[in-house]
């Protein structure tokens, strides 16, 4: 009977304990948020300043703008300069793009209240000329800016090329003259010209570190040489091969310059036989590498086979090579002979002739090679295994389409992946599609 009375007492007390616990939790929440009913009594405007600022930093722009209407205090924080240092203007035409444009009212508000706060700015435009012209119109109004990085990005075809050179140059001049602290500029596929570069150099020579300006047909070798002569802190440069010159490499190798870290060169031809490519002297390449021994020299080739004749006939310190069109066996043979600094090689197409000898020569002489990709080419299984065996575990990336591999009497495709995996020190399979 004693046990029965104890059980009855416990059962009667249990609901009271549970109810007390719930009450304690309610009081706890109430003490934190200022009331027992969270949604009814919480004053969102009384949140600490740094908490609201942190919330805004995580929100997309549209949601941030909506949140600014919660109360006057949130609207004030919405306009704090720290939130406007980075901004991407998206400009598109509804009929030609899937992009969602930055609202015109917001653009005007930024120009009016935050032009002097912008530091890291990009313009993403669709394929329409109207969008590119709208971007130039905004640039022209940034008269109080202090931009550090500027990027002009065409998401489809290069629409900035359709803007008149005068309009584009005038818009850039506003930024180049007023910023005076530009360190990074990406203006590929634009009507940039020599006078604009001179304005850039005159106002930002001490700060410019990165300049990407591939496919700018109005820039001459003299224009880019002006940049190299004056911008001694330049660390990364991307340009088209037609404005690469011996004088430019020697200028980048002068004692005044810091070590260049990346040099990207696009070698492009749309119509075979219409462009005559010049040769860069070995002495010029040697001077650059002597001055900047760790420089990455990246070359993207979009040529036809008959246009490769002037390249890699002498030792060239290229580190990364990408061939977007077919390249001959002879060309790949020259790479094995004359590119000792090569780190990465991607060949999208070659033909039907096996590349065994060329790959083995590359493995023998290119001791820094760590990445290889082969597309529509051909190599026997034996030749491929020999290449991998010579490179060993230093091949951190190996992307080969299965159709590239030609079975022979010694190796089937099933056995090949086991052999390659053994020499790489990790599991490896050929790709169904290229992954580079």
C-alpha positions in Angstrom: 0.0 0.0 0.0 2.9 2.3 0.7 4.2 1.8 -2.8 0.7 2.5 -4.3 0.5 5.8 -2.3 4.0 6.9 -3.6 3.0 6.1 -7.2 -0.2 8.1 -6.8 1.7 11.1 -5.4 4.2 10.9 -8.3 1.5 10.8 -10.9 -0.3 13.8 -9.4 3.0 15.8 -9.3 4.2 15.0 -12.8 1.8 17.3 -14.7 2.7 20.1 -12.3 6.4 19.6 -12.9 5.9 19.6 -16.7 3.8 22.7 -16.5 6.4 24.4 -14.3 9.1 23.5 -16.8 7.1 25.0 -19.7 6.5 28.1 -17.7 10.3 28.5 -16.9 11.1 28.2 -20.7 8.5 30.8 -21.5 10.0 33.1 -19.0 13.4 32.4 -20.4 12.3 33.4 -23.9 10.5 36.4 -22.6 13.6 37.6 -20.8 15.6 37.4 -24.0 13.1 39.0 -26.4 11.3 41.3 -24.0 8.1 39.4 -23.5 6.5 36.0 -23.2 4.9 36.2 -26.7 7.8 36.4 -29.1 6.1 37.7 -32.2 3.6 39.9 -30.4 6.0 41.8 -28.1 9.4 41.7 -29.8 10.7 45.1 -30.9 12.8 44.3 -34.1 14.0 47.9 -34.2 15.7 47.5 -30.8 18.1 44.7 -32.1 21.8 45.8 -31.6 23.2 47.7 -34.5 25.9 45.0 -35.3 23.2 42.3 -35.4 21.1 44.1 -38.0 24.2 44.9 -40.0 25.2 41.2 -40.0 21.7 40.2 -41.1 21.8 42.6 -44.0 25.2 41.3 -45.1 23.7 37.8 -45.6 20.7 38.9 -47.5 20.4 39.1 -51.3 19.9 42.7 -52.5 16.2 42.3 -53.1 15.5 40.9 -49.7 17.8 43.6 -48.1 15.7 46.3 -49.8 12.5 44.7 -48.5 14.0 44.4 -45.0 14.8 48.1 -45.0 11.1 48.9 -44.8 10.7 47.2 -41.4 11.3 50.4 -39.6 13.2 53.7 -39.8 16.3 52.3 -38.0 16.6 49.4 -40.4 16.3 51.8 -43.3 19.1 53.8 -41.9 21.3 50.7 -41.6 20.4 49.8 -45.2 22.4 52.8 -46.3 25.5 52.3 -44.2 28.6 52.6 -46.4 29.9 49.1 -45.5 27.0 47.5 -47.3 27.7 49.3 -50.5 31.4 48.7 -51.0 30.6 45.7 -53.3 27.9 45.9 -55.9 27.1 44.1 -59.2 24.9 46.0 -61.6 22.8 43.5 -63.7 21.5 45.1 -66.9 19.4 43.2 -69.4 16.4 43.5 -71.8 13.4 41.3 -70.9 13.0 40.1 -74.5 16.6 38.9 -74.9 17.8 37.7 -71.5 17.1 35.5 -68.5 19.0 37.9 -66.2 17.0 40.0 -63.8 17.9 43.6 -64.1 18.8 45.8 -61.2 15.8 48.1 -60.7 16.3 51.6 -62.2 15.1 53.3 -59.0 17.8 51.4 -57.0 20.4 52.4 -59.6 19.5 56.1 -59.2 19.6 55.7 -55.4 23.0 54.2 -55.5 24.4 56.9 -57.8 22.8 59.6 -55.6 23.7 58.2 -52.1 26.5 55.6 -52.5 28.7 56.5 -55.5 31.5 57.5 -53.2 31.1 54.2 -51.2 31.5 51.8 -54.1 34.9 50.1 -54.2 34.3 46.6 -55.8 32.0 47.1 -58.8 31.1 44.9 -61.7 28.6 45.3 -64.6 27.0 42.1 -65.9 25.2 42.7 -69.2 23.3 40.5 -71.7 23.8 40.4 -75.4 21.9 43.6 -76.2 23.6 46.8 -77.1 21.1 48.7 -75.0 22.3 47.0 -71.8 26.0 47.8 -72.6 25.1 51.4 -73.3 23.1 51.6 -70.0 26.3 50.3 -68.2 28.3 53.1 -69.8 25.6 55.7 -68.8 26.0 54.5 -65.1 29.8 54.7 -65.3 29.6 58.2 -66.6 27.7 59.3 -63.5 30.2 57.9 -61.0 32.0 61.2 -60.6 32.6 60.8 -56.9 33.7 57.2 -57.0 36.7 55.6 -55.3 36.5 52.3 -57.1 39.3 49.7 -56.5 38.1 46.9 -58.8 36.1 47.2 -61.9 34.7 44.4 -64.1 32.7 44.6 -67.3 31.2 41.2 -68.0 29.2 40.1 -71.1 27.2 37.0 -70.4 26.6 36.1 -74.0 28.1 37.8 -77.1 30.4 40.8 -76.4 27.8 43.5 -76.4 30.2 46.2 -75.3 31.8 46.0 -78.7 28.7 47.5 -80.2 28.9 50.6 -78.1 30.5 53.6 -79.9 34.2 54.0 -79.0 33.6 57.6 -78.0 30.8 56.7 -75.6 32.8 53.9 -74.0 36.0 55.9 -73.7 34.1 58.8 -72.1 32.5 56.6 -69.5 35.7 54.8 -68.6 37.5 58.2 -68.4 35.2 59.3 -65.6 36.2 56.2 -63.5 39.9 56.3 -64.4 40.2 60.0 -63.5 38.1 60.1 -60.3 39.0 56.7 -58.7 42.8 57.2 -58.4 43.1 53.9 -56.6 42.2 51.2 -59.2 44.0 48.0 -58.5 42.0 45.4 -60.6 40.4 46.0 -64.0 38.7 43.3 -66.2 37.6 44.8 -69.5 37.8 42.0 -72.0 35.9 42.3 -75.3 35.5 46.1 -75.2 36.4 49.1 -77.4 39.1 50.1 -75.0 41.7 52.2 -76.8 45.2 53.6 -76.3 44.1 57.1 -75.0 42.0 55.4 -72.4 44.9 53.4 -71.2 47.0 56.5 -70.9 44.4 58.2 -68.7 44.3 55.0 -66.6 48.1 55.0 -66.2 48.2 58.8 -65.5 45.8 58.4 -62.5 46.4 54.9 -61.2 50.0 53.9 -62.0 50.9 53.3 -58.3 47.9 51.1 -57.5 47.2 49.0 -60.6 48.0 45.3 -60.0 45.7 43.3 -62.3 44.7 44.2 -65.9 42.6 41.8 -68.1 42.0 43.2 -71.5 41.9 40.3 -74.0 40.1 41.0 -77.3 40.4 44.8 -77.3 41.1 45.5 -81.0 41.6 49.2 -80.5 44.6 48.7 -78.2 48.0 48.7 -79.9 51.3 47.3 -78.7 52.3 50.9 -77.9 49.3 51.3 -75.6 50.0 48.2 -73.5 53.7 49.1 -73.5 52.7 52.4 -71.8 51.0 50.4 -69.0 54.1 48.2 -68.6 56.4 51.2 -68.5 54.5 53.0 -65.8 52.6 50.5 -63.7 55.5 48.9 -61.8 53.2 47.1 -59.3 51.5 45.0 -62.0 51.2 41.4 -61.0 48.7 39.9 -63.4 48.2 40.8 -67.1 45.8 39.2 -69.7 46.0 40.3 -73.3 45.8 39.2 -76.9 48.9 37.8 -78.6 48.8 40.5 -81.3 49.8 43.1 -78.7 52.5 40.9 -77.1 56.0 42.1 -78.1 59.6 41.7 -77.1 59.6 45.3 -75.9 56.6 44.6 -73.6 58.3 41.5 -72.0 61.5 43.5 -71.5 59.6 46.4 -69.9 58.0 43.9 -67.5 61.5 42.6 -66.7 63.0 45.9 -65.7 64.3 46.4 -62.2 61.5 48.9 -61.4 58.9 46.1 -61.7 57.7 43.8 -59.0 57.6 40.1 -59.9 54.8 39.3 -62.4 52.7 36.4 -61.2 50.4 35.7 -64.1 50.6 36.4 -67.8 47.7 35.2 -69.8 47.9 35.3 -73.6 44.9 34.5 -76.0 46.0 33.4 -79.5 42.9 33.6 -81.6 42.2 33.4 -85.3 38.7 33.4 -86.8 39.7 33.2 -90.5 42.7 31.0 -91.4 45.4 32.7 -93.4 44.2 36.3 -92.7 46.4 36.8 -89.6 50.2 36.6 -89.7 51.5 35.8 -86.2 54.8 37.2 -85.2 57.6 35.5 -83.2 58.7 36.4 -79.7 62.5 36.1 -79.2 63.8 33.6 -76.7 65.9 36.3 -75.1 62.8 38.2 -74.2 61.1 35.2 -72.6 64.4 34.5 -70.7 64.5 38.0 -69.4 60.9 37.8 -68.0 61.6 34.5 -66.3 64.9 35.7 -64.8 63.1 38.7 -63.4 59.9 36.8 -62.3 61.0 33.1 -61.8 57.7 32.0 -60.5 55.5 33.6 -63.2 52.7 31.5 -64.7 52.5 32.0 -68.4 49.1 30.8 -69.7 48.4 30.5 -73.4 44.9 29.8 -74.9 45.1 28.7 -78.6 42.1 28.9 -81.0 44.0 28.5 -84.3 43.8 26.3 -87.3 46.6 23.7 -87.8 48.3 25.7 -90.6 48.7 28.7 -88.3 50.9 27.2 -85.6 54.1 27.4 -87.6 55.7 30.3 -85.7 55.1 28.9 -82.2 57.4 26.8 -80.0 60.3 26.5 -82.4 62.5 27.7 -79.6 62.4 27.2 -75.9 59.3 28.9 -74.5 58.6 29.2 -70.7 54.9 28.6 -71.0 53.4 26.8 -67.9 49.7 26.2 -69.0 48.6 25.4 -72.5 45.0 25.0 -73.8 44.3 24.1 -77.4 40.6 24.8 -78.3 40.9 23.5 -81.8 42.8 20.7 -83.6 46.6 20.7 -83.2 49.0 18.7 -85.2 51.4 15.9 -84.0 54.3 18.0 -85.1 53.1 20.9 -82.8 52.8 18.6 -79.8 56.2 17.2 -80.6 57.7 20.7 -80.4 55.9 21.3 -77.1 57.7 18.2 -75.6 61.0 19.6 -76.9 60.7 23.3 -76.0 58.3 23.8 -73.0 60.3 22.5 -70.0 58.2 24.6 -67.5 54.9 23.1 -68.6 52.5 22.4 -65.7 49.2 21.8 -67.5 48.2 20.7 -71.0 44.7 20.4 -72.5 44.3 19.2 -76.1 40.7 19.3 -77.2 41.3 17.7 -80.6 44.1 16.2 -82.8 42.9 13.7 -85.3 43.2 9.9 -85.7 46.9 9.4 -85.5 48.1 8.0 -82.1 50.1 10.5 -80.0 52.1 7.9 -78.1 55.6 9.3 -79.0 54.5 12.9 -78.4 53.1 12.2 -74.9 56.1 10.1 -73.9 58.4 13.0 -75.0 56.3 15.4 -72.9 56.5 13.1 -69.9 60.3 12.9 -70.3 61.1 16.6 -70.7 58.3 18.4 -68.8 59.2 17.5 -65.3 56.6 19.9 -63.8 53.6 18.5 -65.6 50.8 17.8 -63.1 47.6 18.1 -65.2 46.6 16.6 -68.6 43.4 16.6 -70.6 42.8 14.9 -74.0 39.6 15.3 -76.0 39.1 14.1 -79.6 42.6 12.5 -79.9 44.1 9.1 -80.1 46.6 7.2 -77.9 47.2 3.4 -77.6 46.6 1.9 -74.2 50.3 0.8 -74.0 51.5 4.3 -74.9 49.1 5.9 -72.4 50.3 3.6 -69.6 53.9 4.4 -70.4 53.1 8.1 -70.2 51.4 7.7 -66.8 54.2 5.5 -65.5 56.8 8.2 -66.4 54.8 11.0 -64.8 53.8 9.0 -61.7 51.9 10.4 -58.8 52.7 14.0 -59.7 49.7 13.9 -62.2 47.1 15.4 -59.9 44.6 15.8 -62.8 44.2 13.4 -65.6 41.1 13.8 -67.8 40.9 11.4 -70.8 37.8 10.6 -72.8 37.3 6.8 -73.1 37.1 7.2 -76.9 40.7 8.5 -77.0 42.1 5.2 -75.8 42.9 2.6 -78.5 43.0 -1.0 -77.2 46.0 -3.1 -78.2 47.2 -6.7 -77.7 48.7 -5.9 -74.3 45.9 -3.9 -72.6 42.2 -3.9 -72.7 40.2 -0.9 -71.4 39.3 -3.0 -68.3 42.9 -3.7 -67.4 44.0 -0.2 -68.3 42.2 1.6 -65.5 43.8 -0.8 -62.9 47.3 -0.1 -64.3 46.8 3.6 -64.4 45.4 3.6 -60.9 48.4 1.8 -59.6 50.9 4.3 -61.1 48.8 7.3 -60.0 48.4 6.0 -56.5 44.7 6.5 -56.6 41.6 5.1 -58.3 41.2 6.3 -61.8 38.8 5.8 -64.7 38.6 7.4 -68.1 36.0 10.1 -68.5 32.8 9.7 -70.5 33.0 13.5 -71.1 36.0 15.8 -70.6 36.0 17.5 -67.2 38.5 20.4 -67.8 
